[in-house]
Amino acid sequence: MKTSLMRGSLVLILVAGTMTLAQSGGIKLRYGFEKGKVYRYRTSMEFFNVALPPGKEVSAKPSAEMGIGISLSVVPGSSTAGKEWKIVADTVGMRATGPDGASRVVAFEQLRGKSMELLTDDRGVPRGVQAVEPSALNQTRELGFELFSRDLLYIMLIFPQFPEKSVETNESWRFSWSDTVSRGGQHITFTRDTECKVVGQARVGGQTCNKIAYTVHTRFRGQTASGETTATGTLYCSEGGIPLKSEAVMKTLITAGGSQTIQRRTVNTTLE
């Protein structure tokens, strides 16, 4: 009887040990975009602005709404060591509401069909960015960002850099990026720090996804203006490595000419 109990206990210990080893493998996050397939993403943003002093309530109505549609595909001939993503602008448009309540719609038709190529690895680490048509890059600077640059991926908040090693649930990883760009006749330096962690799983569109919580802290400084932005949100990425949805809130504090402005944005991106 004792021998049977001992054998039973040994089996339980071995089974438990096997489960522990299996679970300790963690979650290995990699992008799984397939060659020859086109992935269409749509981002919608709402902007809310208010001038300081603090305590003044932000209007319940957005001051502007913006929509961005892109198509992403893997360039044929990309090696396994590096992937070239071709990103084409399908639509870019904005609706702005003035203090009098009147709205104005702007459709940036000149950007339709323009593209860039982003060289990256399967972790999403950028190795280079090339605007296929540099003139389009200059046109988007009027919008306050460079559409055909790494900034686009930040605006959509859907393509984070994955860690090199596997991670456990609720284990964080971080990555940083900095750059200097020319806008409005001045040089602006950006520093961006991102923290992510898998907080569980969820079902999106019938697929099981890793639910990734993220916080992005951006600081920027130019000759006449400076500020910082904090974005917090959630990305849903399929187990096959395809981002399906991202939801975030961004808060920005801008200091310029002795005055300050708070800007809040809601950002939602989905795979169509």
QUIZI-V116873 format. One line per field, one symbol per residue. psi: psi as a letter, one per 30 degrees, with the letter a starting at -180 (. if undefined). A space follows every 50 residues. Layout:
# QUIZI-V116873
psi = ???
This chain:
# QUIZI-V116873
psi = eeeeeeeeeeeeeeeeeeeeeefffakjkkkhkkkfkkkkkkkkkkkkkk klllfkkkkfkkflkkkkklkklkkkfklffkkjkkkkjekklkjkklfg fklkkkjifffkflllkjklaffgjkflkjkejfeeeeeffffgljeiaf eeeeefhfilkllellllkgklllllkllklkkhglkkkkkkkkklkjfa llkkhgkkkkjjklkkjkkkkaefllalkkkkakkjklffgjkekkklkk kkjkkkhflkkkkkkkkkklk.
